[in-house]
Structures are given as structure tokens and as C-alpha cells.
Amino acid sequence: MSELKKLVGFLFEKNYLVSPDLLKSIPENFQFDEFYEFVGKHIGKQTEKVMFDKSMLSKRVEKKVNNINAVVKIVKHYDKDPSKTSVKDFVIHYKNRYNQIKKFLMQRPELHGCVSMSRALGKKQEDSVAVIGFVHDISQTKNKHYIITLEDVTGKIKVLVNAKNEDMMNLMKEIVLDEVIGISGVMGSNIIFARDLLLPDIPLQEYKKCKDDITAVFVSDMH
């Protein structure tokens, strides 16, 4: 039974008729269980048929919200006057993003001693090398090897991911353009043969818990 049919059946049992405007306003991701927990269980059965429309639902939701005793504390608020965004702003944004993610990746032992793209291109063939950069381009050869073009502020370099390495091939499914990743491998002729492909994983740790029922909300607007 669909979520919408559950709602109609529930209201019908309570002697309510569902108006067309209410049906049109129901979103596709509507969940009956959430509706019942928040509003439905407080709806009593009517002695006569009553039309349940959009305005009636709004009033019941508003009444329920007003009865909730909650304390909302804004921990931090970033306030800036609207301004025109330029190419320079995007460059600054991506540089900051790169530097922040690079700090996480540098904690990986495989990337200790990583160098810039220009310095990597200056290394001899078969030298070990580690780099961190933006994914500029991804392509695949006839033999199913992946070719990643990585870039930083100093230049670009190509990286070959061998199709025989199942672990790296699985990671390639997760990589998208403009993502910051780390590569450890061996230098070839202006190309790195990848040995390890590293993503900026979130460290797993035990967090402190609070005895109170508290919800934290992080809101952002990139416009």
C-alpha cells in the first residue's frame, strides 16, 4: 500500500473526506508514519463526515509546533552582505579547499614527503613519488586502465591506475572531477604509475555523548 493510500484510509476511518487540494499538496517523499507520529495520533474520530483540506492540516501542524517546548541556540552565525561573485572568488575558494583537504591527506604515511606536480615531473624514471592534487580529467584506455590528470598551482601530471589493481579500481568508481586526492607511486616518462590511491577519509573516533535529547543543525547557502 502506498503512503498516500495509507493517509486516505486513515482519514476515512476517522470520518474525514480528503479534499483534492490536500492530495495535490502531498510531496512525493511523504511518509505516513511520520505524519501519524506528529499529527495523526492526535486526530479523533468525527461523528459526521468532515472535509479534511489543506488549511485544516496546516492548522493542526501549526498547533502541534506551538506546543513543542524547545530551546534553539545559534552557536555560530556567519553574516556577510551579498556581493557579486567573480572568478577570483572561485579561485580563492578552491585554493582554500585544496589546502584544507591536503592537511588531512598529509597525515597518511603513504603521502609523507609529497611534492608538487612540477617537482614530480622533474624526478627520474622509477623514482618513488607522492602527490596531492585536484582531479582535472579522467579517461580509460582500451585495456581498462584509468588515466587521471591531477593538477595543483604548479602544473598538471598524468597518473596511470592499473586495471589489475582491484582496490584502486573500486576507488575509481567514487572519484569525481575537482575532487582532491593523493597518489603514491613510481615515476615513468612524464607519468606516475599509481601504487596507492588515497581519498580524504573522515577519521573514525568515539564522540562524547550528551544525556539530553539535542539536535544540531548545520545550514549553509552557497548562493
PyRosetta script that sets phi, psi and omega in degrees:
from pyrosetta import init, pose_from_sequence

init()
pose = pose_from_sequence("MSELKKLVGFLFEKNYLVSPDLLKSIPENFQFDEFYEFVGKHIGKQTEKVMFDKSMLSKRVEKKVNNINAVVKIVKHYDKDPSKTSVKDFVIHYKNRYNQIKKFLMQRPELHGCVSMSRALGKKQEDSVAVIGFVHDISQTKNKHYIITLEDVTGKIKVLVNAKNEDMMNLMKEIVLDEVIGISGVMGSNIIFARDLLLPDIPLQEYKKCKDDITAVFVSDMH")
pose.set_psi(1, 133.5)
pose.set_omega(1, -179.0)
pose.set_phi(2, -71.7)
pose.set_psi(2, 161.3)
pose.set_omega(2, -179.4)
pose.set_phi(3, -63.4)
pose.set_psi(3, -36.0)
pose.set_omega(3, -180.0)
pose.set_phi(4, -67.6)
pose.set_psi(4, -40.2)
pose.set_omega(4, 178.2)
pose.set_phi(5, -65.2)
pose.set_psi(5, -35.6)
pose.set_omega(5, 177.1)
pose.set_phi(6, -60.8)
pose.set_psi(6, -42.7)
pose.set_omega(6, -179.6)
pose.set_phi(7, -64.3)
pose.set_psi(7, -47.5)
pose.set_omega(7, -179.3)
pose.set_phi(8, -62.1)
pose.set_psi(8, -44.1)
pose.set_omega(8, 179.8)
pose.set_phi(9, -63.6)
pose.set_psi(9, -40.4)
pose.set_omega(9, 179.2)
pose.set_phi(10, -62.6)
pose.set_psi(10, -47.5)
pose.set_omega(10, -179.4)
pose.set_phi(11, -66.3)
pose.set_psi(11, -35.3)
pose.set_omega(11, 178.5)
pose.set_phi(12, -63.6)
pose.set_psi(12, -39.3)
pose.set_omega(12, 177.8)
pose.set_phi(13, -64.3)
pose.set_psi(13, -28.6)
pose.set_omega(13, 178.5)
pose.set_phi(14, -87.7)
pose.set_psi(14, 9.2)
pose.set_omega(14, 178.2)
pose.set_phi(15, 72.4)
pose.set_psi(15, 31.0)
pose.set_omega(15, 177.0)
pose.set_phi(16, -108.6)
pose.set_psi(16, 142.9)
pose.set_omega(16, 170.4)
pose.set_phi(17, -100.9)
pose.set_psi(17, 136.9)
pose.set_omega(17, -176.5)
pose.set_phi(18, -92.0)
pose.set_psi(18, 126.1)
pose.set_omega(18, -177.9)
pose.set_phi(19, -78.7)
pose.set_psi(19, 152.6)
pose.set_omega(19, 178.7)
pose.set_phi(20, -59.9)
pose.set_psi(20, -36.6)
pose.set_omega(20, -177.9)
pose.set_phi(21, -66.2)
pose.set_psi(21, -31.1)
pose.set_omega(21, 177.4)
pose.set_phi(22, -70.3)
pose.set_psi(22, -42.3)
pose.set_omega(22, 179.8)
pose.set_phi(23, -62.2)
pose.set_psi(23, -38.9)
pose.set_omega(23, 180.0)
pose.set_phi(24, -69.0)
pose.set_psi(24, -27.0)
pose.set_omega(24, -176.5)
pose.set_phi(25, -86.4)
pose.set_psi(25, -8.8)
pose.set_omega(25, -179.1)
pose.set_phi(26, -71.9)
pose.set_psi(26, 122.3)
pose.set_omega(26, -179.6)
pose.set_phi(27, -71.2)
pose.set_psi(27, 160.4)
pose.set_omega(27, -179.0)
pose.set_phi(28, -64.3)
pose.set_psi(28, -29.9)
pose.set_omega(28, -178.3)
pose.set_phi(29, -91.9)
pose.set_psi(29, 19.8)
pose.set_omega(29, -179.9)
pose.set_phi(30, -59.5)
pose.set_psi(30, 133.3)
pose.set_omega(30, 177.5)
pose.set_phi(31, -119.6)
pose.set_psi(31, 118.3)
pose.set_omega(31, -176.2)
pose.set_phi(32, -62.8)
pose.set_psi(32, -39.4)
pose.set_omega(32, -177.8)
pose.set_phi(33, -59.9)
pose.set_psi(33, -39.1)
pose.set_omega(33, 178.0)
pose.set_phi(34, -67.4)
pose.set_psi(34, -41.2)
pose.set_omega(34, 177.5)
pose.set_phi(35, -60.7)
pose.set_psi(35, -45.1)
pose.set_omega(35, -177.7)
pose.set_phi(36, -64.6)
pose.set_psi(36, -42.9)
pose.set_omega(36, -178.4)
pose.set_phi(37, -65.3)
pose.set_psi(37, -37.6)
pose.set_omega(37, -174.8)
pose.set_phi(38, -87.4)
pose.set_psi(38, -39.2)
pose.set_omega(38, -174.0)
pose.set_phi(39, -127.9)
pose.set_psi(39, -46.6)
pose.set_omega(39, -169.4)
pose.set_phi(40, -55.8)
pose.set_psi(40, -41.6)
pose.set_omega(40, -176.1)
pose.set_phi(41, -69.3)
pose.set_psi(41, -9.8)
pose.set_omega(41, 178.1)
pose.set_phi(42, -99.1)
pose.set_psi(42, 3.0)
pose.set_omega(42, 179.2)
pose.set_phi(43, -92.6)
pose.set_psi(43, 121.3)
pose.set_omega(43, 179.8)
pose.set_phi(44, -91.1)
pose.set_psi(44, 164.2)
pose.set_omega(44, 180.0)
pose.set_phi(45, -78.5)
pose.set_psi(45, 135.7)
pose.set_omega(45, -179.0)
pose.set_phi(46, -89.0)
pose.set_psi(46, 149.5)
pose.set_omega(46, 178.7)
pose.set_phi(47, -78.9)
pose.set_psi(47, -25.8)
pose.set_omega(47, 177.2)
pose.set_phi(48, -128.3)
pose.set_psi(48, 164.3)
pose.set_omega(48, 179.5)
pose.set_phi(49, -64.8)
pose.set_psi(49, 130.6)
pose.set_omega(49, 179.6)
pose.set_phi(50, -129.9)
pose.set_psi(50, 139.3)
pose.set_omega(50, 178.9)
pose.set_phi(51, -81.2)
pose.set_psi(51, 121.5)
pose.set_omega(51, 178.7)
pose.set_phi(52, -98.6)
pose.set_psi(52, 106.8)
pose.set_omega(52, -176.5)
pose.set_phi(53, -113.3)
pose.set_psi(53, -175.0)
pose.set_omega(53, -176.0)
pose.set_phi(54, -63.4)
pose.set_psi(54, -40.3)
pose.set_omega(54, -178.6)
pose.set_phi(55, -67.0)
pose.set_psi(55, -36.1)
pose.set_omega(55, 179.0)
pose.set_phi(56, -66.3)
pose.set_psi(56, -39.9)
pose.set_omega(56, 178.0)
pose.set_phi(57, -64.6)
pose.set_psi(57, -41.9)
pose.set_omega(57, -179.4)
pose.set_phi(58, -61.6)
pose.set_psi(58, -41.1)
pose.set_omega(58, -179.9)
pose.set_phi(59, -64.9)
pose.set_psi(59, -41.2)
pose.set_omega(59, -179.7)
pose.set_phi(60, -67.2)
pose.set_psi(60, -39.3)
pose.set_omega(60, 177.6)
pose.set_phi(61, -65.6)
pose.set_psi(61, -43.6)
pose.set_omega(61, 179.6)
pose.set_phi(62, -61.8)
pose.set_psi(62, -41.4)
pose.set_omega(62, 179.0)
pose.set_phi(63, -63.5)
pose.set_psi(63, -40.6)
pose.set_omega(63, -179.4)
pose.set_phi(64, -66.7)
pose.set_psi(64, -41.7)
pose.set_omega(64, -180.0)
pose.set_phi(65, -63.5)
pose.set_psi(65, -41.2)
pose.set_omega(65, -179.2)
pose.set_phi(66, -65.8)
pose.set_psi(66, -23.3)
pose.set_omega(66, -179.4)
pose.set_phi(67, -85.9)
pose.set_psi(67, -5.4)
pose.set_omega(67, -179.0)
pose.set_phi(68, -84.7)
pose.set_psi(68, 123.6)
pose.set_omega(68, 177.0)
pose.set_phi(69, -95.7)
pose.set_psi(69, 102.8)
pose.set_omega(69, -177.4)
pose.set_phi(70, -136.3)
pose.set_psi(70, 151.8)
pose.set_omega(70, 177.2)
pose.set_phi(71, -114.0)
pose.set_psi(71, 121.3)
pose.set_omega(71, 178.6)
pose.set_phi(72, -108.5)
pose.set_psi(72, 122.4)
pose.set_omega(72, -179.8)
pose.set_phi(73, -117.8)
pose.set_psi(73, 120.7)
pose.set_omega(73, 177.5)
pose.set_phi(74, -82.9)
pose.set_psi(74, 112.0)
pose.set_omega(74, -176.1)
pose.set_phi(75, -74.6)
pose.set_psi(75, -42.7)
pose.set_omega(75, -179.4)
pose.set_phi(76, -150.5)
pose.set_psi(76, 137.9)
pose.set_omega(76, -179.3)
pose.set_phi(77, -131.7)
pose.set_psi(77, 123.9)
pose.set_omega(77, 179.7)
pose.set_phi(78, -98.3)
pose.set_psi(78, 117.2)
pose.set_omega(78, -176.1)
pose.set_phi(79, -118.7)
pose.set_psi(79, 122.9)
pose.set_omega(79, 178.2)
pose.set_phi(80, -144.6)
pose.set_psi(80, 136.9)
pose.set_omega(80, 180.0)
pose.set_phi(81, -65.6)
pose.set_psi(81, 141.0)
pose.set_omega(81, 178.9)
pose.set_phi(82, -58.2)
pose.set_psi(82, 140.0)
pose.set_omega(82, 179.0)
pose.set_phi(83, -148.5)
pose.set_psi(83, 163.4)
pose.set_omega(83, -179.6)
pose.set_phi(84, -74.7)
pose.set_psi(84, 133.2)
pose.set_omega(84, -179.6)
pose.set_phi(85, -91.0)
pose.set_psi(85, 130.7)
pose.set_omega(85, -179.0)
pose.set_phi(86, -112.7)
pose.set_psi(86, 173.9)
pose.set_omega(86, 177.2)
pose.set_phi(87, -60.3)
pose.set_psi(87, -36.1)
pose.set_omega(87, -179.9)
pose.set_phi(88, -60.5)
pose.set_psi(88, -38.6)
pose.set_omega(88, 179.3)
pose.set_phi(89, -62.9)
pose.set_psi(89, -41.3)
pose.set_omega(89, 178.9)
pose.set_phi(90, -66.7)
pose.set_psi(90, -37.7)
pose.set_omega(90, 178.3)
pose.set_phi(91, -62.8)
pose.set_psi(91, -44.7)
pose.set_omega(91, 178.4)
pose.set_phi(92, -62.5)
pose.set_psi(92, -42.4)
pose.set_omega(92, -179.8)
pose.set_phi(93, -60.0)
pose.set_psi(93, -47.7)
pose.set_omega(93, -177.5)
pose.set_phi(94, -70.4)
pose.set_psi(94, -33.3)
pose.set_omega(94, 176.2)
pose.set_phi(95, -65.0)
pose.set_psi(95, -44.7)
pose.set_omega(95, 178.5)
pose.set_phi(96, -63.2)
pose.set_psi(96, -41.9)
pose.set_omega(96, 179.0)
pose.set_phi(97, -62.1)
pose.set_psi(97, -43.7)
pose.set_omega(97, 179.3)
pose.set_phi(98, -61.2)
pose.set_psi(98, -46.5)
pose.set_omega(98, -177.5)
pose.set_phi(99, -65.2)
pose.set_psi(99, -38.0)
pose.set_omega(99, 179.9)
pose.set_phi(100, -67.7)
pose.set_psi(100, -45.9)
pose.set_omega(100, -179.2)
pose.set_phi(101, -69.0)
pose.set_psi(101, -33.8)
pose.set_omega(101, 178.6)
pose.set_phi(102, -59.5)
pose.set_psi(102, -37.3)
pose.set_omega(102, 179.2)
pose.set_phi(103, -60.8)
pose.set_psi(103, -40.3)
pose.set_omega(103, 178.2)
pose.set_phi(104, -65.8)
pose.set_psi(104, -45.6)
pose.set_omega(104, -177.2)
pose.set_phi(105, -66.7)
pose.set_psi(105, -33.5)
pose.set_omega(105, -178.7)
pose.set_phi(106, -64.0)
pose.set_psi(106, -16.1)
pose.set_omega(106, 178.2)
pose.set_phi(107, -77.0)
pose.set_psi(107, -12.8)
pose.set_omega(107, 178.3)
pose.set_phi(108, -79.2)
pose.set_psi(108, 129.4)
pose.set_omega(108, -177.1)
pose.set_phi(109, -59.2)
pose.set_psi(109, -29.3)
pose.set_omega(109, -179.2)
pose.set_phi(110, -66.9)
pose.set_psi(110, -19.0)
pose.set_omega(110, -176.0)
pose.set_phi(111, -108.3)
pose.set_psi(111, 8.5)
pose.set_omega(111, 176.3)
pose.set_phi(112, -64.0)
pose.set_psi(112, 131.8)
pose.set_omega(112, -179.4)
pose.set_phi(113, 81.2)
pose.set_psi(113, 21.1)
pose.set_omega(113, 179.5)
pose.set_phi(114, -65.7)
pose.set_psi(114, 152.4)
pose.set_omega(114, -176.3)
pose.set_phi(115, -124.2)
pose.set_psi(115, 170.2)
pose.set_omega(115, 177.6)
pose.set_phi(116, -74.6)
pose.set_psi(116, 167.7)
pose.set_omega(116, -179.8)
pose.set_phi(117, -62.8)
pose.set_psi(117, -40.9)
pose.set_omega(117, -178.6)
pose.set_phi(118, -64.2)
pose.set_psi(118, -38.7)
pose.set_omega(118, 179.0)
pose.set_phi(119, -72.1)
pose.set_psi(119, -34.3)
pose.set_omega(119, 178.1)
pose.set_phi(120, -63.6)
pose.set_psi(120, -40.2)
pose.set_omega(120, 179.3)
pose.set_phi(121, -65.9)
pose.set_psi(121, -21.6)
pose.set_omega(121, 179.5)
pose.set_phi(122, -85.8)
pose.set_psi(122, -5.4)
pose.set_omega(122, -179.7)
pose.set_phi(123, -78.1)
pose.set_psi(123, 159.0)
pose.set_omega(123, 179.6)
pose.set_phi(124, -80.4)
pose.set_psi(124, 157.9)
pose.set_omega(124, 176.0)
pose.set_phi(125, -62.2)
pose.set_psi(125, 141.1)
pose.set_omega(125, -179.3)
pose.set_phi(126, 76.5)
pose.set_psi(126, 3.2)
pose.set_omega(126, 172.2)
pose.set_phi(127, -73.9)
pose.set_psi(127, 142.7)
pose.set_omega(127, 173.5)
pose.set_phi(128, -71.9)
pose.set_psi(128, 144.1)
pose.set_omega(128, -177.6)
pose.set_phi(129, -151.8)
pose.set_psi(129, 149.8)
pose.set_omega(129, 175.8)
pose.set_phi(130, -137.1)
pose.set_psi(130, 134.6)
pose.set_omega(130, -179.2)
pose.set_phi(131, -137.5)
pose.set_psi(131, 158.3)
pose.set_omega(131, 175.0)
pose.set_phi(132, -131.4)
pose.set_psi(132, 129.7)
pose.set_omega(132, -179.2)
pose.set_phi(133, -164.2)
pose.set_psi(133, 175.5)
pose.set_omega(133, 175.4)
pose.set_phi(134, -77.3)
pose.set_psi(134, 144.5)
pose.set_omega(134, 173.1)
pose.set_phi(135, -80.4)
pose.set_psi(135, 107.7)
pose.set_omega(135, -178.5)
pose.set_phi(136, -86.8)
pose.set_psi(136, -36.0)
pose.set_omega(136, -177.2)
pose.set_phi(137, -157.3)
pose.set_psi(137, 150.5)
pose.set_omega(137, 176.4)
pose.set_phi(138, -133.9)
pose.set_psi(138, 130.4)
pose.set_omega(138, 175.9)
pose.set_phi(139, -140.0)
pose.set_psi(139, 168.8)
pose.set_omega(139, -178.9)
pose.set_phi(140, -133.2)
pose.set_psi(140, 138.2)
pose.set_omega(140, -178.6)
pose.set_phi(141, -84.4)
pose.set_psi(141, 174.9)
pose.set_omega(141, 177.8)
pose.set_phi(142, -63.4)
pose.set_psi(142, -27.4)
pose.set_omega(142, 179.7)
pose.set_phi(143, -88.6)
pose.set_psi(143, 11.1)
pose.set_omega(143, 176.5)
pose.set_phi(144, 73.9)
pose.set_psi(144, 9.1)
pose.set_omega(144, 172.8)
pose.set_phi(145, -72.9)
pose.set_psi(145, 149.4)
pose.set_omega(145, 176.0)
pose.set_phi(146, -98.1)
pose.set_psi(146, 141.2)
pose.set_omega(146, 172.1)
pose.set_phi(147, -115.6)
pose.set_psi(147, 114.6)
pose.set_omega(147, 178.1)
pose.set_phi(148, -104.2)
pose.set_psi(148, 132.3)
pose.set_omega(148, 171.6)
pose.set_phi(149, -99.7)
pose.set_psi(149, 114.3)
pose.set_omega(149, 179.4)
pose.set_phi(150, -102.1)
pose.set_psi(150, 148.1)
pose.set_omega(150, 178.2)
pose.set_phi(151, -142.0)
pose.set_psi(151, 151.3)
pose.set_omega(151, 168.6)
pose.set_phi(152, -138.5)
pose.set_psi(152, -167.3)
pose.set_omega(152, -175.7)
pose.set_phi(153, -67.6)
pose.set_psi(153, -14.4)
pose.set_omega(153, -176.6)
pose.set_phi(154, -97.3)
pose.set_psi(154, -13.8)
pose.set_omega(154, -179.6)
pose.set_phi(155, 152.9)
pose.set_psi(155, -166.2)
pose.set_omega(155, -177.9)
pose.set_phi(156, -125.7)
pose.set_psi(156, 154.7)
pose.set_omega(156, 176.3)
pose.set_phi(157, -149.6)
pose.set_psi(157, 147.3)
pose.set_omega(157, 178.9)
pose.set_phi(158, -93.4)
pose.set_psi(158, 146.4)
pose.set_omega(158, -179.8)
pose.set_phi(159, -128.3)
pose.set_psi(159, 130.8)
pose.set_omega(159, 177.2)
pose.set_phi(160, -101.3)
pose.set_psi(160, 124.7)
pose.set_omega(160, 176.0)
pose.set_phi(161, -105.4)
pose.set_psi(161, 114.4)
pose.set_omega(161, -175.0)
pose.set_phi(162, -70.4)
pose.set_psi(162, 133.8)
pose.set_omega(162, -177.8)
pose.set_phi(163, -66.3)
pose.set_psi(163, -17.9)
pose.set_omega(163, -179.8)
pose.set_phi(164, -78.4)
pose.set_psi(164, -14.8)
pose.set_omega(164, 179.1)
pose.set_phi(165, -88.4)
pose.set_psi(165, 97.7)
pose.set_omega(165, -173.9)
pose.set_phi(166, -63.0)
pose.set_psi(166, -38.3)
pose.set_omega(166, -178.2)
pose.set_phi(167, -62.2)
pose.set_psi(167, -46.9)
pose.set_omega(167, 179.9)
pose.set_phi(168, -69.8)
pose.set_psi(168, -34.8)
pose.set_omega(168, 178.4)
pose.set_phi(169, -64.4)
pose.set_psi(169, -35.6)
pose.set_omega(169, 176.3)
pose.set_phi(170, -68.4)
pose.set_psi(170, -38.5)
pose.set_omega(170, 178.0)
pose.set_phi(171, -66.4)
pose.set_psi(171, -31.3)
pose.set_omega(171, -179.5)
pose.set_phi(172, -61.3)
pose.set_psi(172, -26.3)
pose.set_omega(172, 178.9)
pose.set_phi(173, -67.2)
pose.set_psi(173, -21.6)
pose.set_omega(173, -176.8)
pose.set_phi(174, -95.4)
pose.set_psi(174, -14.5)
pose.set_omega(174, -173.1)
pose.set_phi(175, -82.8)
pose.set_psi(175, 136.0)
pose.set_omega(175, 178.5)
pose.set_phi(176, -126.0)
pose.set_psi(176, 164.5)
pose.set_omega(176, 179.0)
pose.set_phi(177, -62.2)
pose.set_psi(177, 147.1)
pose.set_omega(177, 180.0)
pose.set_phi(178, 72.9)
pose.set_psi(178, 4.6)
pose.set_omega(178, 175.6)
pose.set_phi(179, -78.4)
pose.set_psi(179, 147.5)
pose.set_omega(179, 177.7)
pose.set_phi(180, -96.8)
pose.set_psi(180, 122.4)
pose.set_omega(180, -178.5)
pose.set_phi(181, -134.3)
pose.set_psi(181, 166.6)
pose.set_omega(181, 176.6)
pose.set_phi(182, -115.7)
pose.set_psi(182, 144.9)
pose.set_omega(182, 179.3)
pose.set_phi(183, -130.4)
pose.set_psi(183, 133.0)
pose.set_omega(183, 172.9)
pose.set_phi(184, -121.5)
pose.set_psi(184, 131.7)
pose.set_omega(184, -177.5)
pose.set_phi(185, -172.4)
pose.set_psi(185, -152.5)
pose.set_omega(185, -177.1)
pose.set_phi(186, -125.4)
pose.set_psi(186, 137.3)
pose.set_omega(186, -179.8)
pose.set_phi(187, -73.0)
pose.set_psi(187, 139.1)
pose.set_omega(187, 169.8)
pose.set_phi(188, -115.0)
pose.set_psi(188, -148.4)
pose.set_omega(188, 177.3)
pose.set_phi(189, -86.0)
pose.set_psi(189, 93.6)
pose.set_omega(189, -177.9)
pose.set_phi(190, 61.1)
pose.set_psi(190, 27.7)
pose.set_omega(190, 178.0)
pose.set_phi(191, -149.4)
pose.set_psi(191, 149.6)
pose.set_omega(191, 176.8)
pose.set_phi(192, -105.0)
pose.set_psi(192, 129.3)
pose.set_omega(192, 173.1)
pose.set_phi(193, -91.0)
pose.set_psi(193, 108.1)
pose.set_omega(193, -171.4)
pose.set_phi(194, -66.1)
pose.set_psi(194, 136.4)
pose.set_omega(194, 174.0)
pose.set_phi(195, -109.4)
pose.set_psi(195, -36.4)
pose.set_omega(195, 177.1)
pose.set_phi(196, -138.1)
pose.set_psi(196, 140.0)
pose.set_omega(196, 176.3)
pose.set_phi(197, -119.0)
pose.set_psi(197, 121.1)
pose.set_omega(197, -170.6)
pose.set_phi(198, -122.0)
pose.set_psi(198, 131.6)
pose.set_omega(198, 178.2)
pose.set_phi(199, -107.0)
pose.set_psi(199, 155.0)
pose.set_omega(199, -179.6)
pose.set_phi(200, -76.8)
pose.set_psi(200, 79.8)
pose.set_omega(200, -179.1)
pose.set_phi(201, -68.2)
pose.set_psi(201, 150.6)
pose.set_omega(201, 174.0)
pose.set_phi(202, -82.7)
pose.set_psi(202, 124.4)
pose.set_omega(202, -178.4)
pose.set_phi(203, -65.8)
pose.set_psi(203, 137.2)
pose.set_omega(203, 178.3)
pose.set_phi(204, -88.1)
pose.set_psi(204, 128.7)
pose.set_omega(204, 179.3)
pose.set_phi(205, -152.8)
pose.set_psi(205, 159.0)
pose.set_omega(205, 179.5)
pose.set_phi(206, -82.1)
pose.set_psi(206, 121.2)
pose.set_omega(206, -177.9)
pose.set_phi(207, -94.7)
pose.set_psi(207, 152.3)
pose.set_omega(207, 176.8)
pose.set_phi(208, -69.9)
pose.set_psi(208, 142.1)
pose.set_omega(208, -178.1)
pose.set_phi(209, -111.6)
pose.set_psi(209, 152.1)
pose.set_omega(209, -179.7)
pose.set_phi(210, -111.4)
pose.set_psi(210, 140.4)
pose.set_omega(210, -178.7)
pose.set_phi(211, -72.6)
pose.set_psi(211, -22.0)
pose.set_omega(211, 179.5)
pose.set_phi(212, -84.0)
pose.set_psi(212, 154.0)
pose.set_omega(212, 177.9)
pose.set_phi(213, -83.9)
pose.set_psi(213, 94.8)
pose.set_omega(213, -174.7)
pose.set_phi(214, -122.3)
pose.set_psi(214, 139.6)
pose.set_omega(214, 177.9)
pose.set_phi(215, -118.6)
pose.set_psi(215, 132.0)
pose.set_omega(215, 177.2)
pose.set_phi(216, -105.1)
pose.set_psi(216, 135.3)
pose.set_omega(216, -179.5)
pose.set_phi(217, -121.7)
pose.set_psi(217, 126.4)
pose.set_omega(217, 176.8)
pose.set_phi(218, -108.7)
pose.set_psi(218, 117.6)
pose.set_omega(218, -176.2)
pose.set_phi(219, -118.2)
pose.set_psi(219, 135.2)
pose.set_omega(219, 177.4)
pose.set_phi(220, -141.3)
pose.set_psi(220, 156.3)
pose.set_omega(220, 177.8)
pose.set_phi(221, -137.5)
pose.set_psi(221, 111.8)
pose.set_omega(221, -175.8)
pose.set_phi(222, -87.4)
pose.set_psi(222, -1.2)
pose.set_omega(222, -178.1)
pose.set_phi(223, -72.8)
pose.dump_pdb("model.pdb")
